[in-house]
Each structure stands twice: as C-alpha cells, then as structure tokens.
Amino acid sequence: MILILVSTGHFDPLVRACDELRDRYEFFGQIGMGYFEPAFPFVRTAPPKEIQNWIQEAELVISHGGTGMLSQLYQYRKPTIIVPKQIRFGEANDSQVELAVKWAELGMGILCMDVNQIGAAIEACREREFQFPQFRSIGKFLDAP
Amino acid sequence: MIKTPFVVVTDRGGHLHNALKLMEQMESRPAAIVSTHGPDIESLKKEFPKVVELPTLFRWFGKKRVLDPIRACWHVLRSFLSAVQLRPRVVISLGATNVVMFCYFARFFGAEIIHVECMNQVKSKSVTGKLLYPICKNLLVQWPELLPLYGSKARYEGWVL
C-alpha cells in the first residue's frame, strides 16, 4: 500500500495526480480538507496513533513537506516521496520547500516538486536505498547540567 | 542548563508536535505548556498538569492570513496575564509568531528565553526567530547552515527529534 499524507490542509493537485495512477498502484490517502475526492480509499483526518500504524504498514509514503510529518517518517525510517506544498499548488507560501530539498539532499527521501512526476518518483523510491543519519538531540542539550 | 520551573510555549500543528518531541527527549518536565487552540489541545490537557491556551493573532480566509485586530488585542492581554500568572524562570519557545508576545512579557518579568528555530528554516530566518533573537539567551537552530545568519547567541545542538 502506498500511503498519501497531506495533513489537515488541502493538497488536491497531489491527490488528483495519484488518482490518475490508481490502476497502477494501491493507494490509501489521508486527504485533509481537500475538495477532490479520489476513487481510491481515503480518510480526511485521523488520530496520530492511527496515522503511525498506517505509516508502519505502508510500502512507501507520499507526504507533504511539513516538519511534523517528516519527523515522524524519519523515526520510522520509511521510504518517502516528499511533495512540498507550494504557491503554485494554491498554498499561501513556499515554506515547505527548503526542508524538502534538505531532506532529499541528506538521502532521507525523494523530492518531487511536480505532482505530474509522481509516477516516476514512486518507481525511483522503490529502487532507492535511503539513508537516515543520526542527529544530536536538543533536549539532551537543554537537560545537561 | 534548564533551571526549573520552565514553560514551553508553542503554536498548534507542527510546532506543537515538535514541542512534544522535545519534551520526550528531556528528563525535566515543564511547569506549563502555552499553546494556541488546536485539535491536540484536549489530549494535551490530560497529559500535562497545566495547559494555557492563547488566542491566535490571525484569521484564515482560505489560504490568506489576515491580522484580526480584536483577536490580536485579546491575544496581547492573554499573553500578558499568562506571563504574570506563570512567572517562569525559563521559557522554551518553538514558535510560531503567536508565541512572541508571551516571550516578551515573560522576559520583562525576568525569564530567560530560549527559542528553538523551526526545522523548516534551513537557510533562512523565521519571522519569530528575528523577533525573538534580541531577547533570547540562546537561539537553537536545527540546521548548521542557519548559524551564520544569526549572531553569537545562536547555537546548533541537533534536532528536536
């Protein structure tokens, strides 16, 4: 199963692009407040625990580029395609782009800036070996005497 | 480094998620969490002894964010009253802009401010980071690329994960 995560907002262009590929791939979507309803199974929102279970079950995840979601995917070391929400997709700003680019540079996901390239990104994701470097913890720094 | 009691101040959504991740890493527990209202706030109240809700400064019209003057006045008042009531010695901020007023009032009453810049900010400063830097004891960036953009109070100590 390929899990699509768009958070609580809208990301209709991504959901629509995946819907066009529904005969090729088995999708399950968390589509937020989007207006477009795909033909594949979906929910609008779900409790964090449920989303975590889906992440663990999924073969790969197609996610927006929000920090909360990417950090969860990092914890599960999940093969991820990151599609940052952007102004051209109706978002208020491009604030997700910097992090999505960085995530891909570190080898923790595949960057897909154009929703029309999602099929190619899925194929690339299936072949890619991902790296998940370890980072120091701010919490430990704050706790230190 | 942290002197108790400390308060964590954050905004709904990803900022709150990161605040919770940070608290998972830490042995010390905050005396209170200050946050704007969101879907997670009820479960937060079950988990932490004191959760203070702040009204947001902005309203959303579709994708457009507009400053709401009435709500903004209420936000300033609530931020002030919360800072008076909590009187933290240390405030850990995780942004976004809704935390700024509380941090300024807390600083006025003597608190040390530590701001953790959002993970989204890889090569550019956030508005919250710019506004809080002058009153921060430390500003913790989550990517080393961001260090040269801030001054000597900025540090890179890893992630909130």
Contacts between the chains, C-beta under 8 A, distances in Angstrom:
chain1	res1	chain2	res2	distance
A	8	B	13	7.5
A	8	B	39	7.6
A	45	B	39	7.8
A	66	B	13	7.8
A	66	B	14	5.2
A	67	B	14	4.5
A	67	B	17	7.4
A	67	B	18	6.2
A	67	B	118	6.4
A	67	B	119	4.3
A	67	B	120	5.6
A	68	B	13	6.8
A	68	B	14	3.8
A	68	B	17	3.7
A	68	B	18	6.8
A	69	B	14	7.8
A	70	B	119	7.8
A	71	B	17	7.3
A	71	B	18	7.0
A	71	B	21	6.5
A	71	B	119	7.1
A	71	B	159	7.8
A	71	B	160	7.7
A	71	B	161	5.3
A	74	B	161	6.5
A	75	B	161	6.8
A	90	B	63	6.3
A	91	B	63	6.5
A	92	B	63	4.5
A	92	B	64	6.9
A	92	B	65	6.4
A	95	B	120	5.5
A	96	B	120	6.8
A	98	B	120	6.3
A	98	B	121	7.1
A	98	B	122	4.3
A	98	B	123	6.0
A	98	B	124	6.8
A	99	B	119	6.2
A	99	B	120	4.8
A	99	B	122	6.0
A	101	B	122	7.5
A	102	B	122	4.7
A	102	B	143	6.8
A	135	B	158	4.7
A	135	B	159	4.4
A	135	B	161	6.8
A	136	B	157	5.9
A	136	B	158	2.9
A	136	B	159	7.3
A	137	B	25	4.9
A	137	B	157	7.9
A	137	B	158	5.2
A	137	B	159	6.7
A	137	B	160	7.9
A	137	B	161	7.2
A	138	B	22	6.3
A	138	B	25	7.1
A	138	B	116	6.2
A	138	B	140	5.6
A	138	B	142	7.6
A	138	B	157	5.1
A	138	B	158	5.4
A	138	B	159	6.4
A	138	B	160	5.3
A	139	B	22	5.2
A	139	B	23	7.4
A	139	B	24	7.3
A	139	B	25	2.5
A	139	B	26	4.2
A	139	B	160	7.0
A	140	B	25	6.2
A	140	B	26	7.8
A	140	B	158	7.9
A	141	B	1	6.9
A	141	B	140	7.6
A	141	B	157	3.9
A	141	B	158	7.0
A	142	B	1	5.6
A	142	B	2	5.2
A	142	B	22	7.8
A	142	B	26	6.0
A	142	B	28	7.7
A	142	B	92	7.0
A	142	B	114	7.2
A	143	B	1	7.4
A	143	B	2	6.7
A	143	B	25	7.7
A	143	B	26	5.1
A	143	B	27	5.3
A	143	B	28	6.0
A	144	B	1	5.6
A	145	B	1	7.4
